[in-house]
Amino acid sequence: MEEAAVCAACRYDGHDVCVENCQWRGLFPLSQIEKFRRMVRIYGKATLSREYRETPPLGRAHRFETMHRDALVQEVYRHRGGIAGRLQELENVIQQKDQQIAHLQGTINIQNLE
């Protein structure tokens, strides 16, 4: 099977073929152009390039997958206070559950005393 002549990053930049020594070809095949667009929208190309340079070659695939998952979460929660808003929601749920547990433990203790 022949490899695509262009990766998602080069297509994003308007190229029909990858630039010489394209760093993105292995990380973003053309079939993942939406993934690349999302990451550029969330992080910017400068940040992606810096992450590429600063991440050891063997860790790049994992690093960019992690960044993509984070970008998905940021995209989903962008209009609800972002990640901080989501964390606050989860913190509130935990507090509510803690209160319910304390109430149930109190009820159990009262029943045991009777």
C-alpha positions as CSV (number, residue, x, y, z in Angstrom):
1,M,0.0,0.0,0.0
2,E,1.4,3.4,-1.0
3,E,1.8,6.1,1.6
4,A,-0.1,9.3,1.1
5,A,1.9,12.0,-0.6
6,V,0.9,14.5,2.0
7,C,0.4,14.4,5.8
8,A,-2.3,16.3,7.7
9,A,0.0,19.1,8.8
10,C,1.3,19.8,5.3
11,R,-2.2,19.6,3.8
12,Y,-3.3,22.0,6.6
13,D,-0.6,24.4,5.4
14,G,-1.9,24.1,1.8
15,H,0.7,21.7,0.4
16,D,-0.1,18.9,-2.0
17,V,3.0,16.9,-0.9
18,C,4.9,16.9,2.3
19,V,7.7,19.4,2.7
20,E,11.2,17.9,2.6
21,N,12.0,16.1,5.9
22,C,8.5,16.7,7.2
23,Q,8.5,16.1,11.0
24,W,4.7,15.5,11.2
25,R,4.3,12.7,8.6
26,G,4.6,9.9,11.1
27,L,2.4,11.5,13.7
28,F,-0.4,13.0,11.6
29,P,-1.2,11.0,8.4
30,L,-3.6,12.7,6.1
31,S,-6.5,10.6,7.5
32,Q,-6.0,12.6,10.8
33,I,-6.4,16.1,9.4
34,E,-9.3,16.9,11.8
35,K,-7.1,15.8,14.7
36,F,-4.3,18.1,13.6
37,R,-6.7,21.0,13.1
38,R,-8.1,20.5,16.6
39,M,-4.7,20.5,18.1
40,V,-3.6,23.6,16.2
41,R,-6.9,25.3,17.3
42,I,-6.3,24.4,21.0
43,Y,-2.5,24.7,21.3
44,G,-1.2,26.6,18.2
45,K,1.4,25.5,15.8
46,A,4.3,27.1,17.8
47,T,3.4,25.0,20.8
48,L,3.1,21.8,18.8
49,S,6.5,22.5,17.2
50,R,8.1,23.1,20.6
51,E,6.6,19.9,22.0
52,Y,7.9,18.0,19.1
53,R,11.4,19.4,19.6
54,E,11.4,18.9,23.3
55,T,10.0,15.4,23.4
56,P,12.4,12.5,22.8
57,P,11.6,10.6,19.5
58,L,10.4,7.4,21.3
59,G,7.9,9.4,23.4
60,R,6.4,11.6,20.7
61,A,3.5,9.4,19.7
62,H,2.4,9.0,23.3
63,R,2.9,12.8,24.0
64,F,0.8,13.9,21.0
65,E,-1.9,11.3,21.8
66,T,-2.1,12.7,25.4
67,M,-2.2,16.2,24.0
68,H,-5.0,15.3,21.7
69,R,-7.1,13.7,24.5
70,D,-6.5,16.9,26.5
71,A,-7.6,19.0,23.5
72,L,-10.8,17.0,23.1
73,V,-11.6,17.6,26.8
74,Q,-10.9,21.3,26.4
75,E,-13.1,21.5,23.4
76,V,-16.0,19.7,25.1
77,Y,-15.8,21.9,28.2
78,R,-14.8,25.2,26.6
79,H,-18.3,26.7,27.1
80,R,-18.7,25.4,30.6
81,G,-15.7,27.1,32.2
82,G,-13.1,24.9,30.6
83,I,-11.2,22.3,32.4
84,A,-11.2,24.3,35.6
85,G,-15.0,24.5,35.4
86,R,-15.2,20.7,35.0
87,L,-12.9,20.1,37.9
88,Q,-15.0,22.4,40.0
89,E,-18.1,20.4,39.0
90,L,-16.4,17.2,40.0
91,E,-15.3,18.7,43.3
92,N,-18.9,19.6,44.0
93,V,-20.1,16.1,43.3
94,I,-17.4,14.7,45.6
95,Q,-18.5,17.0,48.4
96,Q,-22.1,16.0,47.9
97,K,-21.2,12.3,48.0
98,D,-19.1,12.9,51.1
99,Q,-22.2,14.5,52.8
100,Q,-24.4,11.6,51.8
101,I,-21.9,9.1,53.2
102,A,-21.6,11.0,56.4
103,H,-25.4,11.1,56.7
104,L,-25.7,7.4,56.0
105,Q,-23.0,6.6,58.5
106,G,-24.8,8.7,61.1
107,T,-28.0,6.8,60.4
108,I,-26.2,3.4,60.7
109,N,-24.7,4.5,64.0
110,I,-28.1,5.6,65.4
111,Q,-29.6,2.2,64.3
112,N,-26.8,0.3,66.0
113,L,-27.4,2.2,69.3
114,E,-31.1,1.3,69.3
